[in-house]
């Protein structure tokens, strides 16, 4: 092998290239930020006097992980405030709110979020509960999935919410038997309170992005798709943070941004989306995607279903969820966006929302032909069997959030009883989608759930949560498990495809050296030990952006 010496060379371990033509290697060279050789001992000939040699010592080299649906800036903002992530019951949640309020007596509003629905009866805590810990200042706390928000009495007073306040389009104010608001606001109703909360500053947003980037690099993540750029639910647009970081070089990740589709408007917003797409093409940042939210979530019965939800006694109700956009109008919007070269990123949990999204993609394909716009459907909690083969036929990627595909209280107490056995058996059909030829991508929806790809891979393969959380639960729909290679591919090549980063996602000559070193080869351990794997090193373009302690 005769070539210029490499800048960086990995050797002495296992390389999972995720390139089907050459799946395994032991040595990889990097020159000028790109992979220059893949092979075995012969690649060591590229070691020169200035080559940095990384001895893998039995560890594994992989393409960098990519997250196809995530909210890093919002996560960073939430973590800096009243962060309720990890609280598991009403007592610990209220204690965390009380502690934050006591430690921050100067803040006019208590904001943050991340509490778990299963911590409260029916997933709907009350203002009265919040009043017991913070009676004198307004409090507004979105839940873990960010489709509902919890307010205290003071916050409702500030917002002017009373029994006479109507439910907004696409939202619901939870009420007691007398019609009085209880303090829980679902979907677009969150904006009734959220619009009164203090807005984050540009500096807040930039700090949150850089905090999140450091954390994501520590998990081996080198690129992501931010699934919400725009003003929504009382939260200010975070695009300015990306622009600042992209311009000053502090954005080390590669970022695809999904521009928010305002469902209260129509096609008149498309010129604004075109202008924003042009303005947000800076450095490692671009925003060629439009995010269209079609429904809510199953736990609050706002995910759009083909047939009605059940009630607590197992009888059909008159309610089958909420479609946020008329299906016929949706087909027109998506066709126009597709013609303009936009990728469409659908939020679709219920089977009716999934079908509406696929119908819209079909309309765009029929009108425009098969353009390389790479539409993808995120979440896919319930998919009707007849719609599964349509993903491959339409070239629509299945963007899965594997951590949700397991037995845990929110699933077992707030979801399965209200779906019924047959429909509950159609949840998160990753295996069926793969067998039907669909392209799989993967994301976390962080801060809704953990951003750790290794934990997501563990659940995709095992269909149980890692550690103690999964030990006492049965496998969730075992026929929908993926093998380890398929799960890794979804988190690398699959998400790279969705993110339009075609020169990443696998280890091949000429591709960008976005790489991660794991502390072990997970193929040599049992599937039940996948979650024990840790990230040792992360590289973007051949530059090291994370080193684990003792790596």
N, C-alpha and C positions, 0 to 999 in steps of 0.2 A: 504494500500500500504506500504510494508516494503522494504526499500532499503536504501543505503547510501545517506546522504544528497546531494542535487544538488549543483553544483558550481554557477549556474545561473538559475533564474526562472523568466519567463514572465507571468504576470497574470493581470486580470482586464480589458481585452479588447477583441478584436476579432482576431482569428487566421485563416487565409486562408491557409490551409495546402497544397493545390493543390495535395492532395492525393485523388484520386477518391473514395477510400474505406472509407475515413473519412475526409470529406471536410472542416468541421468547428470544432473549439475547442475554449477554452478561456484561457488555461494555458499550458505552455510548460516548461519542465525542461531540463537543459544542464549539463552534467557531463563529465569531461575529453575532452572537445571540441566537444562532440557529443550529439545528442538529446537523452535523457534518458527516457522521459515520455511526452505524449501528451494527454490532456483530459480537465478536468474541475476542480472543487474545490478539488477533491481528490488528484490532483497532488501537492497541497500546503503542503501535508504531508512531502514532500521532502525538505522543508525549514529547514535548520540547522543553527547553530550559525554563520557560515561563508558564507552562501548563499547570493549572490547578488540578490536582488529582484527588478525587473524592473516593476513598476506599469504602465501598458499601458494606464490607465485612458481613456479608450474608443478608443484608437488608434488601428491600425491593425498591426499584425505581419505576415510577409510573408517570404518565402524562399528568399535568396539574389538574386537579378537580375544578369543575365549573358548576355554578349554581344557576339554573335556568329560571328561577322565580324566587326573588329575595327582596328584602327591604332594609338594606344596611344602614342608611342614614336614619330612618325612623327607629331602628333598633338602637343605634347609638344614642339618639335623643331620649328614648325611653329608659335606657340603662342609667342615664345621668340624672333621672328624676325619681319618682316613687316607683321603683322597679319591683313588681310583684312576681316576677318569674321565679318559679320554684316553690311558691306557697301552695299548699296542698289541701287546706281546709279553711273553713270560715275563721277560726280562731287565729291561725297563723297569718291569714290575709289581713285581718283587722289589726293585728299586732304590728305588722309591717307598715301599714298606713299610719298608725298612731306614732310609731317610732320616727318615721320620716317627717311627720308634721311637727313633732317635738324638736327634732334636730334642725328644722328649717322654719323657724318662727317668722322669718321676714318675707317668705313667698306669699303672694296674694291668693294664689290658687294652688291646690294640691293636684298635680297632674302626673301622669306616667302610665302605668297599666301593666298588663300581662297576667292577670289573675285567671284561675282555672274555673270553668263553668261548673265542673263537678263538685266544687267546694261548697256550693249552695243548692238548696232544694230547687229542682227544676232549672238550674242554671241561671236563675234570675234573683240576685240579691236586691235588697231594698235600700232606699234612702235612709230609712229609720236605723238600719244597721250602721251605715256610715256616720250618721249623726252621733252615735255613741262614742266615736273616737275623734271626730272633727266636727263639732257643731257650729263653729264660729267663722269658718272660711269655706268658700266653695271648693268642692272636690269633684273631679271628673276623671274616671279611670276606665279606658277601654279594656275589654277582656283579652284573653290570649289570642283569639282568632281575629280580633279587631273588627268584628261584625256587630258588636254590641258594646255599649258604654254604660257605666254605673255612676250615678250622680247622687250627691246628698241634697238635703232640702235647701240649703243655702244656694247651691248651684242652680236648682230649679227656680228659686226666687229671682236670682240675678237674670236668668234667661226668660223669665215671665211665663214659664210653663205651668199651666193649670189644667183642671179637668176639661176646660173648654178648648184647649189647644188641640187642633185636629192632627191625626196622623199624616205625615207628609207622604207624597208619592214615593213608593219604594221603601217605606220605613214603618215602624210600629212603636208606639209608646206603650209599655206594659202598664196595665191599670188594675186596680183592685176591683172587688165586686161592686163598689159604689161609683166606679169610673174615675177614681182619683189616680194620677200618675204614681207609680210605686218607686220610681227612681232608676228604672232600667229602660234604655233606649236602643232599639234594634235598627241596624242598617242606616238608611238616610236620616232617620230620626236622631242619630247621634249629632248631626250638625246643629240641631236646636240648642245644644249645650256647647258643643265644640267651638262654635263660632265666637263664643264669649271668652274662651280661655286665652291667656297670654300667648302671643305668637313667638316662635323661635326667631332668633336673630341670624343673619348670615354667618357670623362667627360661631354660633351654636351649631349650625348645620355642618360647617366645615370641620369643626372638632369632632362631631359625631361621625362623619365619614371617615376621618383618619383613624379614630378609635376602632371603628368597625373593620376597616381595611387591615389593620394590624391583627385583629382577632381572626379574620377570615384567612389571612396568610398563615396563621398558626395552625389552621385546620387543613392546610394544603390547597386552599382555593386560590386560583390565579386569575379567574374571570367570573363575571356574573351578569345576569340580566336583572336590573332594578325594575320591579314590576309596577312601580307607581311614580311617575314624574308628572306632577301637576297638583292643582289645588283640589283636595277631596276630604270630606268628612271633617271640615274645620282645620285641616292640617295644611300648612303652606307648602308650596312646591319646593323640592330640595335640589332642583337642577343647578342652582347657583353654586352649591358646594362642589359638584362634579366639574363645572366649568373652571372654578378657581383652581382646583387640584390638578386638572388636566393642563391648564396653562402654566402653572408654576412647577410642574414636574413631580408633585407629591402624590399624584395618582399612579401607583405602581401596578395596580391591577388593570385588566382590560374590561371595559364596561359597556354593555348594551343597555340603553334606557328605553323603557316602554312608556310612551306618552299617554296620559290619562284621557280616555274618551268620556266627556261629560254627558251622562245619559239623559240629562234634562234638556239637551240641545240636540240638533240634528246635523245634517251634512254641512251646515253653515260654518262649523268649527274646523273643517278640513283645511282651508287656507292658513289658519293659525297653526295647525299641526305641521304643515309644510314649512312654514317659517321657522318653527322651533326645531324641526329636523335639521334644517340648514345651519342654524345657530349652534346646535349642540354637537357638531362634528369637530372636535378639538382633541388632538393628541390621541390618547387611548380611550377616549369617550366618543360615543355616537348614539343617536336615538332614532333608529330607523323603524321602530316598532310602535304600534298603537295598542294599548291595553283596553279591552272591552269587558266590563264586568256584567255577566248575564244573570246571575242569581246570587243568593246568599249562602247560608250554611245549614246543614241538616239539623244541627242541635237546636236551633231556634225555629226550625221548620220554615226557613226562608229559601232553602235550596229548591229549585224548580223541578218538580217530579211529574212524570206522565200520569200517575194515578195518585189519589189523595193519601196523605199521612194517616196513620192510625192514632187513636186517642189512648189514654192510659189504660183503658180496658181492652185494647186490641181491636176496636171497631173503627171502620173508615170514617173520616171526618169529611167536611166539605172543603177542606183546604189542601192544595197540592203545591204550595210554595209560591214564590214570587219571581216572575220574569221581569227584569228591569228594562228590557228593550223589546218592543214589538217585533216578532220574528220576521215579518215581511219587510219592515224598515231595516232590520239588521242585515238582511240579504243585500239590500241596496247599498248600505254603508260599506259593508265589507267588499263588495264588488268595486266600488269607487276607490277605496283604500288600496286594494290589490292592484288596480290599474295604475296607481301612482307609485307602486313599488314598495308600499308599506308592508311589513310583516304584521299580522294581527295575532295578538296574544289574548286568548279568551280565558276568563275565569268561568269555569263551568263545573259545578259539583253534582247537581241533580241530573237524572237521565233526560229530562226535557231540555235542560240547558245544553247538555252535550249534543242532543239531536239538533237543536236550533243552530248551534255553532257549526256542526257538520253541514247542515243545509245551507248555511251562509257561505261556507267554503265551496260547496258544490256550485252555488250560483256564481261565485267569482270565477271558478274554473270554466264553467260553461260560457260565460261572457268574455273572459280574457284569455282563455287557454291556460295551460299549465306554466305559470310564471314561477321563477325561483324566489318566491316570497316566504316560504317556510312557515305557514301558519301553525300555531300550536295551541293545544287545549290543556290548561292547567287544572289540577286537582282530581277530576274524574272520579268522584266518590262512588257514584252509581252510573253504570253504563248499561243500556239495554243490549242484550246479546246481538240483536240485528244490526246494531251500529258499530260493533267492534271491527268487522272487515272494512268498513268505510274509511278508517284511518289510513290504511295502506292505499286503498283505491284513490283517495283524494290527496295523498301526500301530506296529511295532517299529522304532526308529531304529538305523541302522548307525553305530556309533561307531568310526571308523577312526583308526589311528595310521600316517599315511602314510610316515613315515621308515623304517618296516620293509619297505616294498614296493620293494626295490631289491636288486640284486646286491651283496653284500659277503661277507667271509669266513664270518661266522656263517650266512648263508643258503646259500652255495655249498658249504661244507665240512661243516656240522653239521646241515643241514636237508634240502636237496634230495635228497642220496643216500639218505636214510632214508625219504623220502616216496614216491619213484618219480616218473616223468615225468608220468603222468596227474594224480596228486593234486597234485604241485608246480605244475601248470598252473592250479590252482584257487585260488591264494593271493591274498589281498587283492583280491577282485573288485570294486573300487570302481566301475568303469565299468559292469559288469553290474548292480550294485545300483541305480545311478542310472537306468539305462535301464529297469529294472523298476519304477521309481516309488518306490523307498525314499527316506526322508529320511536325509541324510548329516550326521553331526556329526563333529567332529575333536578329537583330543587328542594329547598327547605321551607320557604315562606317565612324564614326568620324575620322578626322575633316571635312569630306564631308558634314555631317549634324550633328545636335545636338546629343550628347551622352546620353541625358536624357531619360531613359526608360519610364518615366511617360508621356512625350510628345509623344513618339512612340506609347504607349498604347492608348493614347487619339485619335490619328489618326487612328490606327487600328480599333477602335470601332466606331468612328464618320465619318471617311473619310473626315474630314476637319481639317485644322491646328488650333492649340489653339489660343485663344484670338482674337485680332484685325485682324491677318493675315487670319483667316478663316471665320470671321463673315460675310463678304460680298460675300462669294463664295458658290455656291451650293455644295451639297454632291457629292463627286467623286465616281461614280459607286456604289451606295448604296447597291446593292445586294452582294457586296464583303466585307461588314462590318463583323467584328467578335464581339462576345459578350465579356464582360469584363473578364470572366473566361478563355476563349480561348486565349485572348490577354496576360493575366498574365501568363498563362501556357507556351506560346511561349517564353516569356522572362525569364522563370525560368526552368521548367522541360524540355522544348524543347531544349533550348540552352545548358542545362546541358548534354543532350543526345548527341548533336553534339560535345560538348567539352569533351566527354568521362569522365565526372565527375558523375558517377552513384550514388555516395553516397552524392549527393547534388541535389538541384532542387525541393525538396518537404520537408515538415516537417513531418518526420516519425522517429520512434524510431530507433536508430542505425546510422542515417545519420549525416553527419557533420553539425555543428551548424553555417552554413553560412546563416545569417538572416538579415532582414531589418525591421525596425519599421517605418511605415508611420504615418503622423500626424493626419490621419483620416481613417475611413473605406470608401473607394471609392464606395462600393456597396450601401451605404446609401444615396448617392447623385445622382443626375442625370448624365447621361453619358456625358453631355456637360460640366460638372464640373470636370472631371477626371484630367485635366491638373492643377487644383488648388492644388492638393495633393503635399505634400512635404515629403522628407525623414527626419526622426528625428534621427535615430540611425542605424548604420551598424556594423555587426559582421562577422568575419571570424574565423571559428573554435572556436567559443565562446569568442573570443577576440574582444573588441570594437575597431573598426578602424575609426569610424567617429561619432561625436556628433554634432548635429546642435545647433546653438545658441538658448538658452532658451528651449532646449529639455527636 
